[in-house]
Amino acid sequence: MLKIYGCSDDLVEVEGILDEEIGCYDNAVEFTISDDNGGIRVLVSYDNFGDGCWSFKVTNLADGLPLPFPVRFENEHDYSLALVVDCGFDACVDFELR
């Protein structure tokens, strides 16, 4: 499992198979989450619409295939929704600032 959420206006928190606090002032964070069944790309950014909110974009790594992991949102954080990716502990997680 991987949980991703925004904190304040400049941090992305990650919990689960990867535990990170990513400083991302004025940047989006792009995650690639994959295993032997395929993968997804998640783009997390702040204030895209001038509303002071975090946004999440989830895309498949390959067209025409179902998402390899169940994805859902939770409402448990003060600053942001949390995106939960139900991937296994064998999944590979990479991220970079955009």
Chimera marker file (.cmm) of the C-alpha trace (Angstrom):
<marker_set name="trace">
<marker id="1" x="0.000" y="0.000" z="0.000" r="1" g="1" b="0" radius="0.5"/>
<marker id="2" x="1.098" y="3.522" z="-0.744" r="1" g="1" b="0" radius="0.5"/>
<marker id="3" x="-0.580" y="6.653" z="0.639" r="1" g="1" b="0" radius="0.5"/>
<marker id="4" x="0.219" y="10.066" z="-0.885" r="1" g="1" b="0" radius="0.5"/>
<marker id="5" x="-1.053" y="13.424" z="0.390" r="1" g="1" b="0" radius="0.5"/>
<marker id="6" x="-0.145" y="17.093" z="0.504" r="1" g="1" b="0" radius="0.5"/>
<marker id="7" x="0.869" y="18.876" z="3.664" r="1" g="1" b="0" radius="0.5"/>
<marker id="8" x="0.904" y="22.663" z="3.978" r="1" g="1" b="0" radius="0.5"/>
<marker id="9" x="1.656" y="24.203" z="0.566" r="1" g="1" b="0" radius="0.5"/>
<marker id="10" x="5.097" y="22.761" z="-0.054" r="1" g="1" b="0" radius="0.5"/>
<marker id="11" x="5.329" y="19.134" z="1.115" r="1" g="1" b="0" radius="0.5"/>
<marker id="12" x="4.097" y="15.819" z="-0.236" r="1" g="1" b="0" radius="0.5"/>
<marker id="13" x="3.983" y="13.043" z="2.348" r="1" g="1" b="0" radius="0.5"/>
<marker id="14" x="4.264" y="9.376" z="1.386" r="1" g="1" b="0" radius="0.5"/>
<marker id="15" x="3.512" y="6.426" z="3.666" r="1" g="1" b="0" radius="0.5"/>
<marker id="16" x="3.499" y="2.667" z="3.174" r="1" g="1" b="0" radius="0.5"/>
<marker id="17" x="6.030" y="0.828" z="1.024" r="1" g="1" b="0" radius="0.5"/>
<marker id="18" x="7.886" y="4.156" z="0.778" r="1" g="1" b="0" radius="0.5"/>
<marker id="19" x="8.103" y="6.638" z="3.659" r="1" g="1" b="0" radius="0.5"/>
<marker id="20" x="9.159" y="10.080" z="2.426" r="1" g="1" b="0" radius="0.5"/>
<marker id="21" x="8.560" y="13.761" z="2.987" r="1" g="1" b="0" radius="0.5"/>
<marker id="22" x="9.191" y="15.533" z="-0.319" r="1" g="1" b="0" radius="0.5"/>
<marker id="23" x="9.842" y="19.273" z="-0.421" r="1" g="1" b="0" radius="0.5"/>
<marker id="24" x="8.130" y="20.543" z="-3.538" r="1" g="1" b="0" radius="0.5"/>
<marker id="25" x="7.694" y="24.314" z="-3.236" r="1" g="1" b="0" radius="0.5"/>
<marker id="26" x="6.536" y="25.585" z="-6.654" r="1" g="1" b="0" radius="0.5"/>
<marker id="27" x="6.843" y="22.084" z="-8.170" r="1" g="1" b="0" radius="0.5"/>
<marker id="28" x="4.634" y="19.085" z="-8.793" r="1" g="1" b="0" radius="0.5"/>
<marker id="29" x="5.759" y="15.594" z="-7.810" r="1" g="1" b="0" radius="0.5"/>
<marker id="30" x="5.423" y="12.784" z="-10.351" r="1" g="1" b="0" radius="0.5"/>
<marker id="31" x="5.346" y="9.205" z="-9.041" r="1" g="1" b="0" radius="0.5"/>
<marker id="32" x="5.728" y="6.050" z="-11.114" r="1" g="1" b="0" radius="0.5"/>
<marker id="33" x="4.401" y="2.969" z="-9.329" r="1" g="1" b="0" radius="0.5"/>
<marker id="34" x="4.858" y="-0.361" z="-11.093" r="1" g="1" b="0" radius="0.5"/>
<marker id="35" x="5.178" y="-4.106" z="-10.732" r="1" g="1" b="0" radius="0.5"/>
<marker id="36" x="5.140" y="-7.100" z="-13.093" r="1" g="1" b="0" radius="0.5"/>
<marker id="37" x="1.478" y="-6.404" z="-13.986" r="1" g="1" b="0" radius="0.5"/>
<marker id="38" x="2.022" y="-2.837" z="-15.188" r="1" g="1" b="0" radius="0.5"/>
<marker id="39" x="2.053" y="0.557" z="-13.572" r="1" g="1" b="0" radius="0.5"/>
<marker id="40" x="0.559" y="3.960" z="-13.028" r="1" g="1" b="0" radius="0.5"/>
<marker id="41" x="1.801" y="7.513" z="-13.002" r="1" g="1" b="0" radius="0.5"/>
<marker id="42" x="0.557" y="9.923" z="-10.311" r="1" g="1" b="0" radius="0.5"/>
<marker id="43" x="1.070" y="13.672" z="-10.564" r="1" g="1" b="0" radius="0.5"/>
<marker id="44" x="0.552" y="15.598" z="-7.312" r="1" g="1" b="0" radius="0.5"/>
<marker id="45" x="0.476" y="19.391" z="-7.422" r="1" g="1" b="0" radius="0.5"/>
<marker id="46" x="-0.647" y="22.336" z="-5.320" r="1" g="1" b="0" radius="0.5"/>
<marker id="47" x="-2.943" y="25.221" z="-6.284" r="1" g="1" b="0" radius="0.5"/>
<marker id="48" x="-3.491" y="24.247" z="-9.943" r="1" g="1" b="0" radius="0.5"/>
<marker id="49" x="-6.796" y="26.070" z="-10.043" r="1" g="1" b="0" radius="0.5"/>
<marker id="50" x="-5.963" y="29.013" z="-7.778" r="1" g="1" b="0" radius="0.5"/>
<marker id="51" x="-7.986" y="27.419" z="-4.975" r="1" g="1" b="0" radius="0.5"/>
<marker id="52" x="-5.195" y="26.549" z="-2.531" r="1" g="1" b="0" radius="0.5"/>
<marker id="53" x="-5.930" y="22.808" z="-2.827" r="1" g="1" b="0" radius="0.5"/>
<marker id="54" x="-3.833" y="19.788" z="-3.694" r="1" g="1" b="0" radius="0.5"/>
<marker id="55" x="-4.691" y="17.912" z="-6.918" r="1" g="1" b="0" radius="0.5"/>
<marker id="56" x="-3.967" y="14.392" z="-8.080" r="1" g="1" b="0" radius="0.5"/>
<marker id="57" x="-3.805" y="13.021" z="-11.616" r="1" g="1" b="0" radius="0.5"/>
<marker id="58" x="-3.643" y="9.244" z="-12.098" r="1" g="1" b="0" radius="0.5"/>
<marker id="59" x="-2.793" y="7.731" z="-15.483" r="1" g="1" b="0" radius="0.5"/>
<marker id="60" x="-1.982" y="4.258" z="-16.699" r="1" g="1" b="0" radius="0.5"/>
<marker id="61" x="1.502" y="3.531" z="-18.060" r="1" g="1" b="0" radius="0.5"/>
<marker id="62" x="-0.024" y="1.624" z="-20.986" r="1" g="1" b="0" radius="0.5"/>
<marker id="63" x="-3.101" y="2.529" z="-23.024" r="1" g="1" b="0" radius="0.5"/>
<marker id="64" x="-5.980" y="0.091" z="-23.213" r="1" g="1" b="0" radius="0.5"/>
<marker id="65" x="-5.145" y="-1.831" z="-20.049" r="1" g="1" b="0" radius="0.5"/>
<marker id="66" x="-6.976" y="-1.719" z="-16.721" r="1" g="1" b="0" radius="0.5"/>
<marker id="67" x="-5.227" y="-0.012" z="-13.818" r="1" g="1" b="0" radius="0.5"/>
<marker id="68" x="-2.963" y="-2.632" z="-12.218" r="1" g="1" b="0" radius="0.5"/>
<marker id="69" x="-3.753" y="-1.402" z="-8.678" r="1" g="1" b="0" radius="0.5"/>
<marker id="70" x="-6.957" y="-0.277" z="-6.983" r="1" g="1" b="0" radius="0.5"/>
<marker id="71" x="-6.813" y="3.471" z="-6.280" r="1" g="1" b="0" radius="0.5"/>
<marker id="72" x="-9.019" y="5.411" z="-3.851" r="1" g="1" b="0" radius="0.5"/>
<marker id="73" x="-9.170" y="8.666" z="-1.917" r="1" g="1" b="0" radius="0.5"/>
<marker id="74" x="-9.402" y="9.112" z="1.859" r="1" g="1" b="0" radius="0.5"/>
<marker id="75" x="-10.420" y="12.243" z="3.782" r="1" g="1" b="0" radius="0.5"/>
<marker id="76" x="-8.230" y="11.932" z="6.842" r="1" g="1" b="0" radius="0.5"/>
<marker id="77" x="-5.705" y="14.754" z="6.464" r="1" g="1" b="0" radius="0.5"/>
<marker id="78" x="-6.069" y="18.461" z="7.284" r="1" g="1" b="0" radius="0.5"/>
<marker id="79" x="-4.473" y="19.886" z="4.131" r="1" g="1" b="0" radius="0.5"/>
<marker id="80" x="-5.360" y="17.367" z="1.478" r="1" g="1" b="0" radius="0.5"/>
<marker id="81" x="-7.174" y="14.280" z="0.399" r="1" g="1" b="0" radius="0.5"/>
<marker id="82" x="-4.981" y="11.193" z="0.551" r="1" g="1" b="0" radius="0.5"/>
<marker id="83" x="-4.570" y="9.063" z="-2.561" r="1" g="1" b="0" radius="0.5"/>
<marker id="84" x="-4.229" y="5.396" z="-1.598" r="1" g="1" b="0" radius="0.5"/>
<marker id="85" x="-2.733" y="2.952" z="-4.094" r="1" g="1" b="0" radius="0.5"/>
<marker id="86" x="-3.305" y="-0.672" z="-3.089" r="1" g="1" b="0" radius="0.5"/>
<marker id="87" x="-0.063" y="-2.014" z="-4.542" r="1" g="1" b="0" radius="0.5"/>
<marker id="88" x="1.952" y="-4.871" z="-3.107" r="1" g="1" b="0" radius="0.5"/>
<marker id="89" x="5.207" y="-4.583" z="-1.214" r="1" g="1" b="0" radius="0.5"/>
<marker id="90" x="7.028" y="-5.750" z="-4.362" r="1" g="1" b="0" radius="0.5"/>
<marker id="91" x="5.972" y="-2.628" z="-6.297" r="1" g="1" b="0" radius="0.5"/>
<marker id="92" x="8.661" y="-0.214" z="-7.441" r="1" g="1" b="0" radius="0.5"/>
<marker id="93" x="8.103" y="3.466" z="-6.587" r="1" g="1" b="0" radius="0.5"/>
<marker id="94" x="10.067" y="6.280" z="-8.212" r="1" g="1" b="0" radius="0.5"/>
<marker id="95" x="9.423" y="10.003" z="-7.975" r="1" g="1" b="0" radius="0.5"/>
<marker id="96" x="10.771" y="13.262" z="-9.339" r="1" g="1" b="0" radius="0.5"/>
<marker id="97" x="9.953" y="16.946" z="-9.132" r="1" g="1" b="0" radius="0.5"/>
<marker id="98" x="8.282" y="18.501" z="-12.184" r="1" g="1" b="0" radius="0.5"/>
<link id1="1" id2="2" r="1" g="1" b="0" radius="0.2"/>
<link id1="2" id2="3" r="1" g="1" b="0" radius="0.2"/>
<link id1="3" id2="4" r="1" g="1" b="0" radius="0.2"/>
<link id1="4" id2="5" r="1" g="1" b="0" radius="0.2"/>
<link id1="5" id2="6" r="1" g="1" b="0" radius="0.2"/>
<link id1="6" id2="7" r="1" g="1" b="0" radius="0.2"/>
<link id1="7" id2="8" r="1" g="1" b="0" radius="0.2"/>
<link id1="8" id2="9" r="1" g="1" b="0" radius="0.2"/>
<link id1="9" id2="10" r="1" g="1" b="0" radius="0.2"/>
<link id1="10" id2="11" r="1" g="1" b="0" radius="0.2"/>
<link id1="11" id2="12" r="1" g="1" b="0" radius="0.2"/>
<link id1="12" id2="13" r="1" g="1" b="0" radius="0.2"/>
<link id1="13" id2="14" r="1" g="1" b="0" radius="0.2"/>
<link id1="14" id2="15" r="1" g="1" b="0" radius="0.2"/>
<link id1="15" id2="16" r="1" g="1" b="0" radius="0.2"/>
<link id1="16" id2="17" r="1" g="1" b="0" radius="0.2"/>
<link id1="17" id2="18" r="1" g="1" b="0" radius="0.2"/>
<link id1="18" id2="19" r="1" g="1" b="0" radius="0.2"/>
<link id1="19" id2="20" r="1" g="1" b="0" radius="0.2"/>
<link id1="20" id2="21" r="1" g="1" b="0" radius="0.2"/>
<link id1="21" id2="22" r="1" g="1" b="0" radius="0.2"/>
<link id1="22" id2="23" r="1" g="1" b="0" radius="0.2"/>
<link id1="23" id2="24" r="1" g="1" b="0" radius="0.2"/>
<link id1="24" id2="25" r="1" g="1" b="0" radius="0.2"/>
<link id1="25" id2="26" r="1" g="1" b="0" radius="0.2"/>
<link id1="26" id2="27" r="1" g="1" b="0" radius="0.2"/>
<link id1="27" id2="28" r="1" g="1" b="0" radius="0.2"/>
<link id1="28" id2="29" r="1" g="1" b="0" radius="0.2"/>
<link id1="29" id2="30" r="1" g="1" b="0" radius="0.2"/>
<link id1="30" id2="31" r="1" g="1" b="0" radius="0.2"/>
<link id1="31" id2="32" r="1" g="1" b="0" radius="0.2"/>
<link id1="32" id2="33" r="1" g="1" b="0" radius="0.2"/>
<link id1="33" id2="34" r="1" g="1" b="0" radius="0.2"/>
<link id1="34" id2="35" r="1" g="1" b="0" radius="0.2"/>
<link id1="35" id2="36" r="1" g="1" b="0" radius="0.2"/>
<link id1="36" id2="37" r="1" g="1" b="0" radius="0.2"/>
<link id1="37" id2="38" r="1" g="1" b="0" radius="0.2"/>
<link id1="38" id2="39" r="1" g="1" b="0" radius="0.2"/>
<link id1="39" id2="40" r="1" g="1" b="0" radius="0.2"/>
<link id1="40" id2="41" r="1" g="1" b="0" radius="0.2"/>
<link id1="41" id2="42" r="1" g="1" b="0" radius="0.2"/>
<link id1="42" id2="43" r="1" g="1" b="0" radius="0.2"/>
<link id1="43" id2="44" r="1" g="1" b="0" radius="0.2"/>
<link id1="44" id2="45" r="1" g="1" b="0" radius="0.2"/>
<link id1="45" id2="46" r="1" g="1" b="0" radius="0.2"/>
<link id1="46" id2="47" r="1" g="1" b="0" radius="0.2"/>
<link id1="47" id2="48" r="1" g="1" b="0" radius="0.2"/>
<link id1="48" id2="49" r="1" g="1" b="0" radius="0.2"/>
<link id1="49" id2="50" r="1" g="1" b="0" radius="0.2"/>
<link id1="50" id2="51" r="1" g="1" b="0" radius="0.2"/>
<link id1="51" id2="52" r="1" g="1" b="0" radius="0.2"/>
<link id1="52" id2="53" r="1" g="1" b="0" radius="0.2"/>
<link id1="53" id2="54" r="1" g="1" b="0" radius="0.2"/>
<link id1="54" id2="55" r="1" g="1" b="0" radius="0.2"/>
<link id1="55" id2="56" r="1" g="1" b="0" radius="0.2"/>
<link id1="56" id2="57" r="1" g="1" b="0" radius="0.2"/>
<link id1="57" id2="58" r="1" g="1" b="0" radius="0.2"/>
<link id1="58" id2="59" r="1" g="1" b="0" radius="0.2"/>
<link id1="59" id2="60" r="1" g="1" b="0" radius="0.2"/>
<link id1="60" id2="61" r="1" g="1" b="0" radius="0.2"/>
<link id1="61" id2="62" r="1" g="1" b="0" radius="0.2"/>
<link id1="62" id2="63" r="1" g="1" b="0" radius="0.2"/>
<link id1="63" id2="64" r="1" g="1" b="0" radius="0.2"/>
<link id1="64" id2="65" r="1" g="1" b="0" radius="0.2"/>
<link id1="65" id2="66" r="1" g="1" b="0" radius="0.2"/>
<link id1="66" id2="67" r="1" g="1" b="0" radius="0.2"/>
<link id1="67" id2="68" r="1" g="1" b="0" radius="0.2"/>
<link id1="68" id2="69" r="1" g="1" b="0" radius="0.2"/>
<link id1="69" id2="70" r="1" g="1" b="0" radius="0.2"/>
<link id1="70" id2="71" r="1" g="1" b="0" radius="0.2"/>
<link id1="71" id2="72" r="1" g="1" b="0" radius="0.2"/>
<link id1="72" id2="73" r="1" g="1" b="0" radius="0.2"/>
<link id1="73" id2="74" r="1" g="1" b="0" radius="0.2"/>
<link id1="74" id2="75" r="1" g="1" b="0" radius="0.2"/>
<link id1="75" id2="76" r="1" g="1" b="0" radius="0.2"/>
<link id1="76" id2="77" r="1" g="1" b="0" radius="0.2"/>
<link id1="77" id2="78" r="1" g="1" b="0" radius="0.2"/>
<link id1="78" id2="79" r="1" g="1" b="0" radius="0.2"/>
<link id1="79" id2="80" r="1" g="1" b="0" radius="0.2"/>
<link id1="80" id2="81" r="1" g="1" b="0" radius="0.2"/>
<link id1="81" id2="82" r="1" g="1" b="0" radius="0.2"/>
<link id1="82" id2="83" r="1" g="1" b="0" radius="0.2"/>
<link id1="83" id2="84" r="1" g="1" b="0" radius="0.2"/>
<link id1="84" id2="85" r="1" g="1" b="0" radius="0.2"/>
<link id1="85" id2="86" r="1" g="1" b="0" radius="0.2"/>
<link id1="86" id2="87" r="1" g="1" b="0" radius="0.2"/>
<link id1="87" id2="88" r="1" g="1" b="0" radius="0.2"/>
<link id1="88" id2="89" r="1" g="1" b="0" radius="0.2"/>
<link id1="89" id2="90" r="1" g="1" b="0" radius="0.2"/>
<link id1="90" id2="91" r="1" g="1" b="0" radius="0.2"/>
<link id1="91" id2="92" r="1" g="1" b="0" radius="0.2"/>
<link id1="92" id2="93" r="1" g="1" b="0" radius="0.2"/>
<link id1="93" id2="94" r="1" g="1" b="0" radius="0.2"/>
<link id1="94" id2="95" r="1" g="1" b="0" radius="0.2"/>
<link id1="95" id2="96" r="1" g="1" b="0" radius="0.2"/>
<link id1="96" id2="97" r="1" g="1" b="0" radius="0.2"/>
<link id1="97" id2="98" r="1" g="1" b="0" radius="0.2"/>
</marker_set>
